[in-house]
Amino acid sequence: MKNILLLPLCLLTSYFLPAQEYRSSSNPQYWKNRKPFEGYWQQDVDYKIKAKLDEKTSIISATEEITYYNNSPDTLPFVYFHLYQNAFQPGSYFDKMTKANGVTPHYGKYEAQKKNEEILSLTSNGIELKKDEDNTILKAYLIKPLLPNDSVKLQVSFNSYFDSGSQRRRMKMFKTWGYTHYDGVHWYPRLCVYDRKFGWETDQHMEKEFYGDFGTYDVELNMANNYILEATGVLQNQSEVLPDDLRKKLDISNFKDKPMYSEPSVIIPYDTTGTLRKTWKYHAINVHDFAFTADPTYRIGEEDWNGIKCIAIAQEPVASRWQNAASYTAKIIKTYSEDFGMYVYPKMVVADARDGMEYPMLTLDGGFDPNYRDLFTHEVGHNWFFGMVGTNETYRAFMDEGFTQFLTCWGYEKIDGKFRIQYPPASDYVNKYTDGDLIRNSEVYLPYMTDAILGEETNISRHSNDFGTALRHGGGYRQVYFKTAVMLYNLQYVLGDDLFLSAMKHYFSQWKIAHPYPEDFRNSIISYTHVDLNWFFDEWLETSKTIDYGIKSVKAQKAFG
């Protein structure tokens, strides 16, 4: 037990040791040091990104150097990139699908010009590469084929545009108290995954799920001087951008008595000349994505659990209702680490960002206590079966969203008890005659049963874009969340508490910082438990059969005694 508890401290230290990098023999999480099975392989990628965000135009201008390692047995004559933001423009595949469902999107000024992710140049060894761009997928032809066990360096110059059209766009900006808030997500050209099951994964982005290779990220973000940032990875130059005296002024405890929605104070005056800017430098390993959030009104809370920094950043006008956010996050990390597998990253951030979305070490959230508790347990939970276990969630969303919905209920109950913590209704009468909200009912069973009763129970083992209308959670897509969660609670019932938890820990340990598919989860659980569960997984995952218990007859008997 002592070795397990010390692991995050070792990992935290490793971020500051140059020799401890992703592909190092001393990195205990690197797949070559702990293969899920003999013969397994996955690709590695290192990103070095230097970016400048112009707050006057809301444009990111950036350069990106990528080192891509071919660990496959195949020779690769070309590579593919995801340009996720190109989904949000006229004529895109997502635009056509949206209109086919009777919805006409409104596009912002950049989106209307098809300025989302703009590739200015793509080179290798100084030579411009031939490329074909098909909306959110870009194909780049290498100068020479990339052989097995070899690597290639690619240089990309690009712009990314923030905008505010009607499509749900995770990379977004919004005005708040006279400032512009930015959520920088899926904002850079990201290499597609080449894996053992499908080769290149080149699904067009339709506003659903994601898939990426693990590796290293070194990112420099140049911002106006008054912005406060959080991001994936460890901040490398805190003394420059967030010195101790400034950090004390920004501490969330300073605003515990501030009236809700009152105007924020000015702690860092904005330099209108644009000459005073800050460059925030982050380093991360064992991750498959990088995201950031930035806001001049962010105030910072922090709690430590087992060497892991649990950080909350809230806009000052609501900071009084975010006082427990960091400590609640620490409870979530503790619960999932102890019950399902130790968190391997050095920090976890919950950010007040009008959203509900997950990225490695960073979640974008909203609301305030106690209503944000289930959102926190969900988005932080994603760092297990999305962040650390890097499934192809585009192909099978249930392996991330469904597992995380199960964790949401598990963690929420473990921390707060069976009933949801809520503010009592204003009416004494309503309060008196209102039953408490059972977390497991509202988070798992009721949504599943509602869909089943309405005849919308679906086969959840399908592509994330292959649910009815494919818009948002319609067409049965929300079954990905709730049917999977019910399945896992049913698996707990079938195996018993102890064997179930041990089997889930085994699956997590076997596949963290790797890429499992549904058959890998099934095989992991069956091989560990020595129980034939094929009947169980076949019916839950491969059919639309509905659990339908009923009472056929009642027989009266004499009572004993």
NORZIDA-V126874 format. One record per pair of residues at least 4 apart in sequence whose C-alpha atoms are under 8 Angstrom apart, sorted by the first residue. I is the first residue (numbers start at 1). J is the second residue. Records with the same first field share a line. If there is no record, write none. Layout:
I: J / J
//
This chain:
1: 5
2: 6
3: 7
4: 342
5: 306
6: 10 / 306
7: 11 / 344
8: 12 / 306 / 307 / 308 / 343 / 344 / 345 / 346
9: 13 / 306 / 307 / 308 / 346
10: 14
11: 15 / 344 / 345 / 346
12: 16 / 307 / 308 / 345 / 346
13: 17
14: 18 / 20 / 21
15: 20 / 21 / 234 / 283 / 284 / 285
16: 20
19: 24
20: 24 / 26 / 27
21: 27 / 216 / 285
22: 27 / 30 / 215 / 216 / 285 / 286
23: 27 / 30 / 215
24: 30
25: 30 / 33
27: 33
28: 33 / 34
29: 33 / 34 / 286 / 512 / 513
30: 34 / 286 / 513
31: 35 / 36 / 41 / 42 / 513 / 514
32: 41
35: 40 / 41 / 510
36: 40 / 510 / 511 / 514
40: 196
41: 71 / 72 / 195 / 196
42: 71 / 72 / 194 / 195 / 196 / 213 / 514 / 515
43: 68 / 69 / 70 / 71 / 72 / 193 / 194 / 195 / 213 / 214
44: 68 / 69 / 70 / 71 / 213 / 214 / 215
45: 66 / 67 / 68 / 69 / 213 / 214 / 215 / 216
46: 66 / 67 / 68 / 215 / 216 / 217
47: 64 / 65 / 66 / 67 / 215 / 216 / 217 / 218 / 219
48: 64 / 65 / 66 / 217 / 218 / 219
49: 62 / 63 / 64 / 65 / 217 / 218 / 219 / 220
50: 62 / 63 / 64 / 219 / 220 / 221 / 222
51: 60 / 61 / 62 / 63 / 219 / 220 / 221 / 222
52: 60 / 61 / 62 / 221 / 222 / 223
53: 58 / 59 / 60 / 61 / 221 / 222 / 223 / 224
54: 58 / 59 / 60 / 223 / 224
55: 59 / 180 / 223 / 224
58: 161 / 162 / 163
59: 159 / 160 / 161 / 162
60: 159 / 160 / 161 / 162
61: 157 / 158 / 159 / 160
62: 157 / 158 / 159
63: 155 / 156 / 157 / 158
64: 155 / 156 / 157
65: 153 / 154 / 155 / 156
66: 153 / 154 / 155
67: 151 / 152 / 153 / 154
68: 151 / 152 / 153 / 154
69: 149 / 150 / 151 / 152
70: 146 / 147 / 148 / 149 / 150 / 151
71: 148 / 149 / 150
72: 148 / 149 / 195 / 196
73: 148
74: 147 / 148
75: 145 / 146 / 147 / 148
76: 145 / 146 / 147
77: 141 / 142 / 144 / 145 / 146
78: 139 / 140 / 141 / 142 / 145 / 146
79: 139 / 140 / 141 / 142 / 191 / 192
80: 137 / 138 / 139 / 140 / 191 / 192 / 200 / 202
81: 137 / 138 / 139 / 140 / 189 / 190 / 191 / 192
82: 136 / 137 / 138 / 189 / 190 / 191 / 192 / 202
83: 117 / 135 / 136 / 137 / 138 / 186 / 188 / 189 / 190
84: 117 / 136 / 137 / 186 / 187 / 205
85: 116 / 117 / 136 / 169 / 171 / 186 / 187
86: 92 / 114 / 115 / 116 / 117 / 135 / 136
87: 92 / 93 / 94 / 95 / 135 / 136 / 205 / 206 / 207
88: 92 / 94 / 95 / 107 / 111 / 116 / 167 / 169
89: 95 / 107 / 111 / 112 / 113 / 114 / 115 / 116
90: 95 / 107 / 111 / 112 / 114
91: 95 / 96
92: 96 / 135
93: 97 / 135 / 204 / 206
94: 98 / 205 / 206 / 207
95: 99 / 105
96: 100
97: 101
98: 102 / 103 / 104 / 105 / 471
99: 103 / 104 / 105
101: 469
105: 165 / 166 / 167
106: 165 / 166 / 167
107: 111 / 112 / 164 / 165 / 166 / 167
108: 112 / 163 / 164 / 165
109: 113 / 163
110: 114 / 115 / 116 / 161 / 162 / 163
111: 115 / 116 / 163 / 165
115: 160 / 161
116: 159 / 160 / 161 / 162
117: 158 / 159 / 160 / 161 / 187 / 188 / 189
118: 158 / 159 / 160
119: 156 / 157 / 158 / 159
120: 156 / 157 / 158 / 159
121: 128 / 155 / 156 / 157 / 158
122: 128 / 129 / 154 / 155 / 156 / 157
123: 127 / 128 / 129 / 154 / 155 / 156
124: 128 / 129 / 142 / 143 / 152 / 153 / 154 / 155
125: 153 / 154
127: 143
129: 140 / 141 / 142 / 143
130: 140 / 141 / 142
131: 138 / 139 / 140 / 141
132: 138 / 139 / 140
133: 137 / 138 / 139
134: 138
135: 204
136: 204 / 205
137: 202 / 203 / 204
142: 146
146: 150 / 151 / 152
147: 151
158: 188
160: 187 / 188
162: 171 / 172 / 173
163: 172 / 173
164: 169 / 172 / 173 / 174
168: 207
169: 207
170: 183 / 185 / 357
171: 182 / 183 / 184 / 185 / 186 / 187
172: 182 / 183 / 184
173: 180 / 181 / 182 / 183
174: 180 / 181 / 182
175: 179 / 180 / 181
176: 180 / 181
177: 263 / 264
179: 295 / 296
180: 295
181: 293 / 294 / 295 / 296
182: 293 / 294 / 295
183: 291 / 292 / 293 / 294 / 353
184: 291 / 292 / 293
185: 290 / 291 / 292
186: 190 / 289 / 290 / 291
190: 212
191: 212 / 213
192: 200 / 201 / 202 / 211 / 212 / 213
193: 199 / 200 / 201 / 211 / 212 / 213
194: 198 / 199 / 200 / 201
195: 199 / 200 / 201
203: 394
205: 209
206: 465
207: 472
208: 394 / 464 / 465 / 472
209: 393 / 394 / 397 / 464
210: 392 / 393 / 394
211: 390 / 391 / 392 / 393 / 394
212: 288 / 289 / 390 / 392
213: 287 / 288 / 390
214: 285 / 286 / 287 / 288 / 289 / 513 / 514
215: 285 / 286 / 287 / 288
216: 283 / 284 / 285 / 286 / 287
217: 233 / 282 / 283 / 284 / 285 / 287 / 290
218: 281 / 282 / 283 / 284
219: 281 / 282 / 283
220: 279 / 280 / 281 / 282
221: 279 / 280 / 281
222: 277 / 278 / 279 / 280
223: 227 / 277 / 278 / 279 / 280
224: 270 / 271 / 274 / 276 / 277 / 278
225: 268 / 270 / 271 / 276 / 277 / 278
226: 268 / 269 / 270 / 271 / 296
227: 294 / 295 / 296 / 297
228: 294 / 295 / 296 / 297 / 298
229: 280 / 292 / 293 / 294 / 295
230: 292 / 293 / 294 / 349 / 362
231: 282 / 290 / 291 / 292 / 293 / 361 / 362
232: 282 / 283 / 284 / 289 / 290 / 291 / 292 / 359 / 360 / 361 / 362
233: 282 / 283 / 284 / 285 / 346 / 347 / 361
234: 282 / 283 / 284 / 346 / 347
235: 280 / 281 / 282 / 283
236: 280 / 281 / 282 / 283
237: 241 / 280 / 281
238: 242 / 243
239: 243 / 244
241: 278 / 279 / 280
242: 246 / 247
243: 247
244: 248
245: 249
246: 250
247: 251 / 300
249: 254 / 267
250: 254 / 267 / 298 / 299 / 300
251: 255 / 299 / 300 / 301
252: 256 / 299 / 300 / 301 / 313 / 314 / 316 / 319 / 320 / 322 / 323
253: 301 / 323
255: 316 / 319 / 320
256: 319 / 320 / 321 / 323
257: 320
258: 262 / 317 / 319 / 320
259: 317 / 320
260: 317 / 318 / 319 / 320 / 321
261: 317 / 318
262: 317
263: 317
264: 297 / 316 / 317
265: 297 / 316
268: 296
271: 275 / 276
286: 388 / 513
287: 360 / 387 / 388 / 513
288: 360 / 387 / 390
289: 359 / 360
290: 359 / 360
291: 359 / 360 / 362
292: 362
293: 351 / 353
294: 298
295: 315
297: 314 / 315 / 316
298: 313 / 314 / 315 / 316
299: 313 / 314 / 315 / 316 / 319
300: 311 / 312 / 313 / 314
301: 311 / 312 / 313 / 323 / 325 / 326
302: 309 / 310 / 311 / 312 / 326 / 327
303: 309 / 310 / 311 / 326 / 327 / 330
304: 308 / 309 / 310 / 330
305: 309 / 310 / 330 / 333 / 334
307: 346
308: 345 / 346 / 347 / 348
309: 346 / 347 / 348
310: 326 / 327 / 329 / 330 / 347 / 348 / 349
311: 326 / 329 / 347 / 348 / 349 / 350
312: 322 / 325 / 326 / 349 / 350 / 351
313: 349 / 350 / 351 / 352
314: 318 / 319 / 322 / 351 / 352
315: 319 / 352
316: 320
318: 322 / 368
319: 323
321: 368 / 369
322: 368 / 369
324: 328 / 369
325: 329 / 350 / 369
326: 330 / 350
327: 331
328: 332 / 373
329: 333 / 348 / 350 / 376 / 377 / 380
330: 334
331: 335 / 415
332: 336 / 377 / 380 / 381 / 411 / 415
333: 337 / 343 / 380
334: 338
335: 339 / 411 / 414 / 415
336: 340 / 341 / 342 / 343 / 381 / 407 / 411
337: 341 / 342 / 343
338: 342
339: 501 / 505
340: 501 / 504 / 505 / 508
341: 505 / 508 / 509
343: 384
344: 388
345: 361
347: 361
348: 361 / 362 / 363 / 380
349: 361 / 362 / 363
350: 362 / 363 / 364 / 365 / 376 / 380
351: 362 / 363 / 364 / 365 / 366
352: 364 / 365 / 366 / 367
353: 364 / 365 / 366
354: 364 / 365 / 366 / 367
355: 364 / 365 / 366
356: 363 / 364 / 365 / 366 / 375 / 379
357: 363 / 364 / 365 / 379
358: 362 / 363 / 364 / 379 / 380 / 382 / 383
359: 363 / 383 / 387
360: 383 / 387
361: 383 / 387
362: 380
363: 379 / 380
364: 379
365: 372 / 375 / 376 / 379
366: 372
367: 371 / 372
368: 372
369: 373
370: 421 / 422 / 423
371: 375 / 421 / 422
372: 376
373: 377 / 412
374: 378 / 408 / 409 / 412
375: 379
376: 380 / 381
377: 381 / 407 / 408 / 409 / 411 / 412
378: 382 / 404 / 405 / 407 / 408
379: 383
381: 385 / 404 / 407 / 408
382: 386 / 387 / 400 / 401 / 404
383: 387 / 388
384: 388 / 389 / 404
385: 389 / 390 / 391 / 399 / 400 / 403 / 404
386: 390 / 391 / 393 / 400
388: 512 / 513 / 514
389: 508 / 511 / 512 / 513 / 514 / 515 / 516
390: 512 / 513 / 514 / 515 / 516
391: 399 / 400 / 514 / 515 / 516 / 517
392: 396 / 397 / 515 / 516 / 517
393: 397 / 398 / 399 / 400 / 464
394: 463 / 464 / 465
395: 462 / 463 / 464
396: 400 / 461 / 462 / 463 / 464 / 517 / 518
397: 401 / 402 / 462 / 463 / 464 / 480
398: 402 / 403 / 460 / 461 / 480 / 481 / 484
399: 403 / 518
400: 404
401: 405 / 480 / 481
402: 406 / 480 / 481 / 482 / 483 / 484 / 485
403: 407 / 481 / 484 / 485 / 488
404: 408 / 481
405: 409 / 443 / 444 / 481 / 482 / 484 / 485
406: 410 / 444 / 482 / 484 / 485 / 486 / 488 / 489
407: 411
408: 412 / 443
409: 413 / 439 / 440 / 443 / 444
410: 414
411: 415
412: 416 / 417 / 439
413: 417 / 418 / 419 / 439 / 440
416: 420 / 421
418: 438 / 439 / 440
419: 436 / 437 / 438 / 439
420: 436 / 437 / 438 / 439
424: 431
425: 430 / 431
426: 430 / 431
427: 431
428: 432
429: 433
430: 434
437: 441 / 442
438: 442
439: 443
440: 444 / 445
441: 445 / 446
442: 446 / 447
443: 447 / 482
444: 448 / 482 / 483 / 485 / 486
445: 449 / 482 / 486
446: 450
447: 451 / 482
448: 452 / 457 / 479 / 482 / 483 / 486
449: 453
450: 454
451: 455 / 456 / 457 / 476 / 479
452: 456 / 457 / 546
456: 475 / 476
457: 476 / 479 / 544 / 545 / 546
458: 476 / 479 / 543 / 544 / 545
459: 540 / 541 / 542 / 543 / 544
460: 477 / 479 / 480 / 483 / 484 / 541 / 542 / 543 / 544
461: 541 / 542
462: 466 / 467
463: 467
464: 470 / 477
465: 470
466: 470
467: 474 / 475 / 476 / 477
468: 474 / 475 / 476 / 477
469: 474 / 475
470: 474 / 475 / 477
471: 475
472: 477
473: 477 / 478
474: 478
476: 480
477: 481
478: 482
479: 483 / 484
480: 484
481: 485
482: 486
483: 487
484: 488
485: 489
486: 490
487: 491 / 540
488: 492
489: 493
490: 494
491: 495 / 500
492: 496 / 497 / 500 / 501
493: 497
495: 499 / 500
496: 500
497: 501
498: 502
499: 503 / 529
500: 504
501: 505
502: 506
503: 507 / 524 / 525 / 528 / 529
504: 508 / 525
505: 509
506: 510 / 524 / 525 / 528
507: 511 / 521 / 524 / 525
508: 512
510: 524
511: 515 / 516
516: 520 / 521
517: 521
518: 522
519: 523
520: 524
521: 525
522: 526 / 534 / 537
523: 527
524: 528
525: 529
526: 530 / 531 / 532 / 533
527: 531
533: 537
534: 538
535: 539
536: 540
537: 541 / 542
538: 542 / 543
539: 543 / 544 / 545
540: 544 / 545
//
